[in-house]
């Protein structure tokens, strides 16, 4: 228990905030991780250069953004199903050395899994996220609420490298003209990466992402054998929806420099 007081990112009450592991501790989030301390404009010339200043953290990635009741309730309702889902798929990835392109059968509780994913997005975002997406509050605090509100989609991919990605709500697109910018928030931690978005089609972000919104169309107690096929994608730099390899980014940097000469 912490002594941090604040507004809960889920229920909106001013309470004592507790430590929330994202993803849950039993979903491979209980070890050491490195936090790189970027300075302002450090990415201007080459985003591939890591800063010299870094911090080694223990005990998994955590956030103090959810009150004890919301933390305990969502953990009890959804975390175990999600952790089982992660363990099964991590075993598959280890067997194929991260290069799977097969349909992988998963017997899961789909609604509990996707509700845990949405809970994690509340944990990593700021308190205003709850206000902007109040329909999602109802979705996770009511176990029997389904499906996901129609304006949202959850996209997924396999994640095996150590470049983690935790990105709060962002917007991509042309802000001056054209279609309305797309909302996106992303969590990438082995064995999965997840995006929550209001994009009308996954092609607006990356065609290699798999739409798993259908997980939300099953009753809370129902288990299903899901034939899941996900691409394994890199997250080299901390830009939402960017799955270029290191080589592709290096080539883009060289082209940009040559145009400036």
C-alpha positions in Angstrom: 0.0 0.0 0.0 1.3 3.5 -0.9 0.7 6.8 0.8 0.0 8.5 -2.5 -3.3 10.3 -2.7 -4.9 11.2 -5.9 -7.8 10.8 -8.3 -8.3 7.2 -9.4 -8.0 6.9 -13.2 -11.0 4.6 -13.3 -13.6 5.6 -10.8 -12.6 9.2 -10.5 -12.7 9.2 -6.6 -10.0 11.0 -4.6 -8.4 8.1 -2.7 -5.2 6.4 -1.8 -3.6 5.1 -5.0 -2.1 1.7 -5.1 0.7 0.1 -7.2 -0.6 -1.3 -10.4 1.6 -3.6 -12.5 1.1 -3.2 -16.2 0.8 -5.9 -17.4 -0.1 -7.9 -14.3 2.8 -9.1 -12.3 2.1 -12.8 -13.2 2.2 -11.9 -16.9 6.0 -11.7 -16.9 6.1 -8.3 -15.3 8.1 -8.9 -12.1 11.7 -8.5 -13.0 14.3 -5.8 -13.7 13.9 -3.2 -16.4 15.9 -0.3 -17.7 14.5 3.2 -17.9 16.4 5.5 -20.3 16.3 9.2 -19.3 16.0 11.3 -22.5 16.8 15.0 -22.6 14.7 17.5 -24.6 15.2 17.3 -28.4 17.6 14.3 -28.0 15.8 12.5 -30.8 16.3 15.3 -33.3 19.2 13.8 -35.2 19.1 10.1 -34.5 16.3 8.4 -32.5 18.3 5.2 -32.4 21.0 6.6 -30.1 20.2 5.7 -26.5 20.9 8.3 -23.8 23.8 7.7 -21.4 21.7 8.4 -18.4 19.5 5.5 -17.3 17.9 4.0 -14.3 17.7 0.3 -13.4 14.4 -0.6 -11.8 13.3 -3.7 -10.0 10.0 -5.5 -9.5 8.3 -4.9 -12.8 6.7 -1.8 -14.4 4.2 -0.2 -12.2 1.9 2.9 -12.0 0.3 4.7 -9.1 -2.9 5.7 -10.9 -5.7 3.4 -9.6 -7.3 3.2 -6.2 -7.3 0.1 -4.1 -10.9 -0.9 -4.8 -10.6 -0.6 -8.6 -7.2 -2.3 -8.5 -8.5 -5.2 -6.4 -11.7 -5.6 -8.4 -10.3 -5.6 -11.8 -7.4 -7.8 -10.7 -9.8 -10.3 -9.2 -12.1 -10.3 -12.2 -9.7 -10.2 -15.2 -6.0 -10.5 -14.4 -5.8 -14.3 -14.1 -7.4 -14.9 -17.5 -5.1 -12.4 -19.1 -2.0 -13.9 -17.4 -2.9 -17.4 -18.5 -3.3 -16.0 -22.0 0.2 -14.5 -21.9 1.8 -17.7 -20.5 0.3 -19.8 -23.3 1.4 -17.5 -26.0 4.9 -16.9 -24.5 5.4 -20.7 -24.6 4.5 -20.7 -28.3 6.9 -17.8 -29.1 9.7 -19.5 -27.3 9.2 -22.7 -29.2 9.3 -20.9 -32.6 11.9 -18.4 -31.5 9.6 -15.4 -32.0 8.9 -16.1 -35.7 5.4 -17.4 -35.6 3.1 -17.0 -38.5 0.8 -19.9 -37.6 -2.8 -19.9 -36.3 -2.3 -20.6 -32.6 -5.4 -22.1 -30.9 -6.1 -20.4 -27.5 -8.8 -21.6 -25.1 -9.4 -18.4 -23.3 -12.1 -16.3 -21.6 -12.1 -13.6 -24.3 -14.1 -10.9 -22.5 -12.0 -11.1 -19.3 -8.8 -10.8 -21.4 -9.9 -7.7 -23.3 -11.3 -6.0 -20.1 -7.8 -6.5 -18.6 -6.3 -4.9 -21.6 -8.6 -1.8 -21.3 -7.8 -1.7 -17.6 -4.1 -1.4 -18.4 -4.7 1.5 -20.7 -6.5 3.4 -17.9 -3.5 2.7 -15.6 -0.9 4.2 -18.0 -2.8 7.2 -19.1 -3.6 10.4 -17.2 -6.8 11.2 -15.3 -8.3 13.1 -18.2 -8.4 9.8 -20.1 -11.3 8.7 -17.9 -13.2 11.8 -18.7 -12.7 11.6 -22.4 -13.6 7.9 -22.5 -16.3 7.5 -19.9 -17.9 4.6 -21.8 -14.8 2.5 -21.2 -15.2 3.1 -17.4 -18.6 1.4 -17.6 -17.1 -1.4 -19.7 -14.5 -2.4 -17.2 -16.3 -1.7 -13.9 -19.4 -3.8 -14.9 -18.2 -7.3 -15.4 -21.3 -8.2 -17.5 -21.0 -5.2 -19.8 -20.3 -6.2 -23.4 -19.3 -5.7 -26.1 -16.7 -2.9 -26.3 -18.3 0.4 -27.2 -18.4 0.5 -31.1 -16.2 3.6 -31.5 -13.1 1.6 -30.1 -10.9 -1.1 -31.5 -8.2 -3.2 -29.8 -5.3 -4.3 -32.1 -2.6 -6.8 -31.2 0.7 -8.2 -32.2 3.4 -10.4 -30.8 6.3 -8.7 -29.0 9.6 -10.5 -28.3 12.3 -7.8 -28.1 13.2 -5.8 -25.0 12.2 -2.4 -26.4 9.1 -1.8 -24.3 6.6 0.8 -25.3 4.1 2.6 -23.0 2.5 5.5 -24.8 -0.4 7.6 -23.5 -3.2 8.8 -25.6 -1.8 10.3 -28.8 -3.1 11.4 -32.2 -1.8 10.7 -35.6 -2.8 12.2 -38.9 -3.1 15.5 -40.7 -4.3 18.1 -38.2 -4.8 20.8 -40.9 -6.8 19.0 -43.5 -8.1 15.6 -44.5 -9.7 13.0 -42.2 -10.0 13.5 -38.5 -6.8 12.5 -36.6 -6.8 9.0 -35.1 -6.6 8.4 -31.4 -4.1 5.8 -30.3 -2.6 4.6 -27.0 -0.2 1.6 -26.9 1.3 -0.9 -24.5 4.1 -3.2 -25.7 5.5 -5.8 -23.3 6.4 -9.4 -24.1 4.6 -11.5 -25.3 2.1 -8.9 -26.7 1.7 -5.4 -28.0 -1.8 -3.8 -27.8 -3.2 -0.7 -29.3 -6.5 1.0 -28.3 -7.7 3.2 -31.1 -10.8 4.8 -32.7 -9.5 4.1 -36.2 -12.3 2.9 -38.4 -10.0 0.4 -40.0 -6.7 -1.2 -38.9 -5.2 -0.2 -42.3 -5.1 3.4 -41.0 -2.3 2.3 -38.7 -0.6 -0.9 -39.9 -2.1 -3.8 -41.9 0.0 -6.3 -39.9 -1.9 -5.6 -36.7 -4.7 -8.0 -35.8 -8.1 -6.7 -34.7 -9.1 -8.6 -31.5 -12.1 -6.4 -30.7 -14.3 -9.5 -31.2 -12.9 -10.8 -27.8 -15.5 -8.4 -26.3 -18.5 -10.1 -27.9 -18.7 -13.0 -25.5 -20.4 -13.2 -22.1 -18.2 -12.9 -19.1 -18.2 -16.6 -18.2 -17.8 -18.0 -21.7 -14.6 -19.6 -22.8 -13.8 -20.0 -26.4 -11.1 -21.7 -28.5 -9.7 -18.8 -30.5 -7.5 -19.4 -33.5 -5.2 -16.4 -33.1 -2.7 -15.4 -35.8 -0.5 -12.5 -34.9 2.6 -11.0 -36.5 5.8 -10.5 -34.5 6.7 -6.8 -34.8 9.6 -4.7 -33.5 9.2 -1.5 -31.4 12.6 0.1 -32.0 11.6 3.7 -31.2 9.0 5.1 -28.9 6.6 6.3 -31.5 3.0 4.9 -31.5 2.1 2.6 -34.4 5.7 2.5 -35.7 6.9 -1.0 -36.4 9.9 -0.3 -38.6 13.0 -2.4 -38.2 16.3 -0.8 -37.1 17.5 -1.1 -40.7 14.4 0.7 -42.1 14.8 3.5 -39.6 18.5 3.9 -40.4 17.7 4.1 -44.1 15.0 6.8 -43.4 17.5 8.8 -41.3 20.1 8.7 -44.2 17.5 9.8 -46.7 16.4 12.7 -44.5 20.0 13.8 -44.1 20.7 13.6 -47.8 17.7 15.8 -48.6 18.9 18.5 -46.2 22.3 18.8 -47.9 
